[in-house]
């Protein structure tokens, strides 16, 4: 029998089983279950308070669910329940408003240092960090890909929201991660910059990086994203094929008002009806 006749199954990118997360004694994720397969580009939508930010923090290991009675972890990323966070960051790049605030504080941090220090899971370069020529080349390439090369030399704290977001996405990309989790990545971008950025995401998606896109805007769901997850009140309202999920009825329930969905080519649009 050929050695590859029975290949090992690929573990899901994310598997959550009946996870409950409390804030102020109240569940913001309530026995939440979800499975996202590797290679399946997914958009996560929901109104404010639906649980999107909590889900991002759960995946990023910034908070933890209640311990289940059987002692088994309800959250597994790439098939594993326990990770060294620095190791996980090399496989799953995460960019969120919380991450951005860490890098745009008053403490000086130069743009290129912010990007290349991603190889060391550090905030900036420190004594003992040996930056190779390959690391420098990959950092420059990531900045170029995001249209942020002209920002080199500036302090992170001096950047606009959109500029800082592009730099931090470049930082995540230096690892060439298997997946990229983006929480409202287009916030702060003007229309032209947003479209250029979305086109760069399309290139990433076609190149094999699994994308998890958290957004309020249907218009930001790139054509390569085939699955949509709708959240409401800390639970999965609907999950499935994009065409079957981005409907007037489903989005109306998710956002609590009548919504009309239209389609222009491969792109979707939504407006209050």
N, C-alpha and C positions, 0 to 999 in steps of 0.2 A: 504494500500500500504506500503511495507517495506520502512524503513527510507532511505535505500541506493538505492532505485529504480531509483532515478534521481540524481546521484552524481553531485556535482558542477564541471564544466569544469575546467581543469588545464590550467592556463594561460601559454602562450609561455614563454620560457626562455628569449627570446629577440624579440622585434618587433620594427623595424625602418621603418618609413613611410616618403619618400621623404625628407630625411635630406640632407642639404647642409652644408659643412664645408669648410671655406676659409683659405688659408695661403697666405700671401702676396697679397691678393686681388683675388687670383685664387682658383677655387674650387678643392679640393683634394678628396672630396666626393661630387658628383653632383646629387642632388635629389635621394639619395641612399635609396633603400627600401630592407628590408630583414626580414624574419621571421624564427626563429629557435625554434623548439618545445622542451620542457623539456624532457630529456631522450634521445634525439637524438644526439649521438656523432658526431661531425662535424670537418672536417679539412678545414682550410682556406688557400688557395694557391694563389700566384700571384707574378709577377716580382717586383723588386724594383720600388717604385713609384706607385704601383697599388692601394694603399690605405689601406694596412693591418695594419700598425702601427697607422694610424689615426682612423681606426675602433676600435682597441683595446682601444685607449685613449677615444673614444666616449663612449664605453661601461663602462669603468672604471670611468667615470665622471671626467676625466682630461682635457677635453675640451667639448665645447657645440656647437651644430649646430646653424645656423641662426634661429631666431624666425620666425615661419610661420605666414602667414596673419591671420589665424583663431585663433591664440593664443594657440593652443593645442601643447603639447610637441610631437615632432616626434620620441622620443626614450622612450621605455618602457621596463623595465627589471623585469621579474617575474610579469608582469601585471601592474606594477606601474611606473609612470612617475617621481615621486619625492621620493628621498631617503636620509636618513642620511647615509653618506658615510661609517661610521663605521658599521652600521647595514647591509648595502649591502655587505661589505667585509665578514661578517659572513655567507652569503649565496652564494656568488660568489667569490671564491679565484682567485686572479690575480697575475701572475708572468710575468714580462716583463723586458727588459733591463733597462727601466727607473726606475722601482721599485728597481732593483738590484743596480743601481748606488746610490740610496738613502741609502742603507745599507752597502755599502763598501767604504764610504768616510773615511777621515782621523780620524774623531771622533771615539774613541774606542767604540766597541760594541761586546760583547762576543756572541758566536754562540748560546748557550742555551738561553740566555736572548733574543736574536733576535727572537727565535722561540716561547718561552712561552709568550712574550709580545704581540704576535698576539691576545691573548685573550682580550687585552685591547686596540687594535687598536693603539698601541704606538710603537715608535722606541726605544726599550729597556724598562727596568723596572724602575719605579720611586716610590718615597715615596707615599704610599697610595695604591699601587698595591698589593693586597693580593693574593698570588699565592697558590692555594690549592694543596693538594696531587694529586687530579685527573688531574689538569692542568699539573702538572709536569709529571705524567705518560703518558698523551696524547702527550706531547711534545717529551718525550723520544721515544715513540712508532712511532711517525711520522719521527723522525730522523733515527730510525732503519729501517723503511720501505724504506727510500731513501738511505740507506747505508751511512749515514753521522754521525753516533754516535761517531766515532773516532775524529770528528772535535770539539766536546765539549771542551771548555777551550781556544780555539783559538779566535783571533779577526777576525771579518768579513773582515776587510781590508786586512788580510794576506792570504785569501783564493784565490785559482784559480777561474776563471770564472765558471767552471763546479761545483766546490765545493760550491761556493756561491749560484749558481742556485738551487742545491739540498736542501740547508738549507732553502731557501726562499719558495720552494715548500712545505717543511715540515711545515713551518710557516703557509702557507695557509691551510694545511690539519688539523691543530689542531681544527679548527671549525667544521670539518666534513661537508664541504660545499655541497650544492646541485649541484653546478657546479664549474668547474675549468677552467679558461681561461689561456692558456699557450702560450706565445709569444716566439717562437724559444727556447724551453726548452732544447734542446740537444746541444746548442752552447757551445763549450768548453769541451765537453765530448769525450773521446777516444772511439774506437769502442766497447770495452767490456763494459765500463761504460754506453755507450748509450744503448746497448741492455738490460742491467740490468734495466736501468731506464725505457725503453719502456715496459718491462715486468711488472714493478710496476704500470705503467699507465693502463695496461691491467687489473690488479687486481682492480684498482680504478673503471674502467669502468664497470666491472662485478659486483662491489659492489654497484652500484647505483649512483655514482657521474657522472654527465653529463660532458663530456670533449669537450672543444673547443680548438683545436690545430692549432696554426698559425705556418706555417713552409714553408721553401723553398724546402724541400726535401720529395719527394714522399715516399722514403724509411722509413720515420718516421711515416707514417700513419698506426697505429696499426690495426689489423683485426677487432677489436670491433667498429671502426669508420665506420659508414655506409653511411654518407653523406659528400660530398665535395662541397665546395664553391670556385669557381674561380673568382678572381677579376682582372680587367683590367681598367686602367685610371679612377679610382674612381667609377666604376660601377660593378654590378654583371654581369660577362660574362656568367657563367653557374652555376647552382645549382641543385644537384640531387644525385641520387644513385651513390655510389663510382664506380662501374663497368661501368656505363654509362658516367661518367664524366671524369675519368682518361683515356682518349683516346689520341692517337697520335695527332689527329686533334685539340682537345680542348686545350691540353697543348701547342701545337705549336702556336696557336693563343695567348694564355695567355702570353707566354714567348718570342714570336716574332722570333722563329727559329724552324726548324724541330726537333721534339722530338719523340723518339721511347719508348713506354711503354711496359714493360714485367711484367710477374707475376710469382712468385714462391710460390706455395701454397697459403696462405692467404695474402702474402705481395706483394706490387707493387714496381717496380723499373722504373726509367726513365733515359734516356741517350740522349745526342745530337746525332741526326742521321746524 
